[in-house]
Amino acid sequence: MRKVIVSVFIALLLLSIIGCTTTEEEIEVLTGYIVLEDNALHFRHVEIVKIDEKDRMEELNLTEEDMPNGYAILRKNQVDETYELADEVEYIFTDVNLNFIQESEAQGNRLYTTTKYDEFLTHLGDLNNIPLSEQKIPYFIKIQDGKVIGIEEKFEYTI
């Protein structure tokens, strides 16, 4: 009888522990072209193949001549996806025009981080009006629980 009570107690304890833990969905990082519209991010997947990824280059029949900047950006498909922006999104980009970084601070890499949607739209400028099918600059977006929580532009892919 004592073993049964202990077993029931352990089972109840385990159930309460399992019931109290919330499983937060993992963050997924996607690479692709983006267009922002209101609270939505329109997205088209791309793959970036770097010159040191010889096996992948061989699979795709790419040569070093195909990669004058040390990489190739390949459109994975022609299907566009739309994601909702989370309440707070972290935007990371290089402020090349010094819209947000003071000139006195501009000696570094000009990397700027903000959670202000309007600042990111200012940075994108006319690039946000280009259809996904014609975009040239890839962004790295972080998705959690089906919503965009981060958008990063990496300077090395903007040239």
N, C-alpha and C positions, 0 to 999 in steps of 0.2 A: 504494500500500500504506500509505503514511504517513497519507493522508486517511482510510482505513478505520479504522486504529488510533485516530486522533484522534476520529473519529465514534463508535466503540464506547466509548471512554473518556468522552466527553461524555454518551452515552446512559446508561452505568452511573452516572455522577455524578448525572444528573437523576433516575434511578430511586431512587438511595439517598436523595436529598433528599426526594423525594415519599414514599418509604416511611417516613422518620423523622418526618415531620410528622404530628401527630395533629390531626384536625379535631374540635374541640369544638363540639357543637351550639349554635346561637345561643340566646339567652334570649328566650323568648316571654312577653309580658305580657298577661294576660287580666283582664277585669273581670267580677265576678259575686258572687253570694251564696255563702256557704260554711257548711259544718258540718264540724267535725273529729271524727273517731272513731278512736281508737288512732293508727295510723300512716297514716291515710288522710284525704284532704280531699275531701269531696263538694262539687260545684261546679255552679252554674247560671249561664250567661252572661247578662249584661245589657249594655245600651248606655247610656251617659250622654250626653245631648244638652244642650249648654249654650245659654243664651239668645243668645249671640253667633254661633251657628252657624245663621244664617238660612236657608241653602240646605237644610240637613238638616231644620230645623223645617218648611220648606215641603213637602219630600218626605213627611214623616210627618204633615202636617196638624196641627202643634202651634202653639199661640198662646202669647203671653207669659203669659196667664192660666193656662195649663197648667203654668207654671214659677214658682210663687211664691217658690222659693228660688234661682231663676236657672238651674235645670237640671231635666231630667226623666230618670227612670231607667226604661228600657224593657226588659222581659224579651225576650230574643232568641228563646228557644224554651223548651219545657217539658222538654227532655232534660237529665237530670243526668249529670255525668261524675264519675269518681273518679280521683284522682291519689295516688300514693304520696308521702309526705314524704321529702325527702332526709335524710341523716344529720344535717346541720346546716342549719336553716332560719332565716333572718333575719326576725324579726317586728318591725314598726314600727307603733306606735299612740300615741294621745294618752292619757296616764294621768290621766284626769279625776278619778278617785277617790283619787289619790295612794297607790296600792298599792306603787309601786316608786320613785317620785321623792320625795325628802325635801321637806317643806313649805317649808323654806328655799330650795330650788331651784325651787319651783313658780311663781315670778314670770314665767317664760318661757312657751313654748308647750306645755310638758308632754309634748313628743314623747319617746317612749321606744323604744329599740331593744334587743332581746334575742335570744338564740338558745335561750332556755329555753321549751320547749313548755308546761310547767305555768304559767309566768307569763302566756303568751298565753291559755291556758284560763281563768285567773283573771280576766283582763281581759274576756273574752267573757261569762263568767258564764252566766246563763240564755239569753242570745242564741244560744248554741250548741245549745240544746234546741229551737229553733224550726225546723220543717221548711223546706227550701229554698223551697217554694212560698209560704211566708208571710214570708220574710226581707224586710227593708227597707233594710239597710245594705250597700252594695257594698264589696268588697275588691279590691285589685289584687294578683294573684298572679304570681309569676315561675316559669316552668317551664323547666328545662334537662334535656336527656337524659330526658324523660318524667317527671321528678320535680319536686316543688315545692321551690324553693330560697328563696323569699321570699313573705311575706304582708304587705301594707300596708293599713292603715286610714287614710283621709284624713278629717280632722276635718270638713271642709266638707260631707261627705256623711252625717254622723251626726246632723245636726240636722233 
